[in-house]
Amino acid sequence: MTETRQQLAERTARELYATDLATQGLGMQLLEVGPGHARMSMTVRADMANGHGICHGGFIFTLADSTFAFACNSRNRVTVAA
């Protein structure tokens, strides 16, 4: 049986998540993945807040970067954005 594009995206995401210690360590969750797209969430902890009491921009960027990585790699081609 041939794997569908959606199944490939899901399998690739599982494999990527298993080795992505930064994404795991920050508690990010992959909510949705498909060919060329992904959606993730992250609970903002107290230690992620800046001096204004809101999420530090670096954590927001990291969430966006991880989400982009799952979307870019969803076709099982190793991809690193520059």
Backbone hydrogen bonds, N-H to C=O, Kabsch-Sander energy under -0.5 kcal/mol:
donor,donor_aa,acceptor,acceptor_aa,energy
8,L,4,T,-2.4
9,A,5,R,-2.2
10,E,6,Q,-2.4
11,R,7,Q,-2.6
12,T,8,L,-2.7
13,A,9,A,-2.2
14,R,10,E,-2.1
15,E,11,R,-2.3
16,L,12,T,-2.6
17,Y,13,A,-3.0
18,A,14,R,-1.9
19,T,15,E,-0.7
19,T,16,L,-1.0
20,D,16,L,-0.8
20,D,17,Y,-0.8
21,L,19,T,-1.3
24,Q,20,D,-2.2
25,G,21,L,-2.9
26,L,22,A,-1.6
27,G,24,Q,-1.8
28,M,23,T,-2.1
29,Q,41,S,-2.7
31,L,29,Q,-0.8
31,L,39,R,-2.5
32,E,39,R,-1.9
34,G,37,H,-2.4
36,G,71,A,-0.6
37,H,34,G,-2.1
39,R,32,E,-2.7
41,S,29,Q,-2.1
45,R,43,T,-0.7
48,M,45,R,-2.0
49,A,46,A,-1.5
50,N,54,I,-3.2
53,G,50,N,-2.0
56,H,48,M,-2.8
59,F,56,H,-1.2
60,I,56,H,-1.4
61,F,57,G,-2.7
62,T,58,G,-1.9
63,L,59,F,-2.2
64,A,60,I,-2.3
65,D,61,F,-2.9
66,S,62,T,-2.6
67,T,63,L,-2.4
68,F,64,A,-2.5
69,A,65,D,-2.2
70,F,66,S,-2.2
71,A,67,T,-2.2
72,C,68,F,-2.9
73,N,69,A,-2.0
74,S,71,A,-1.0
76,N,73,N,-2.0
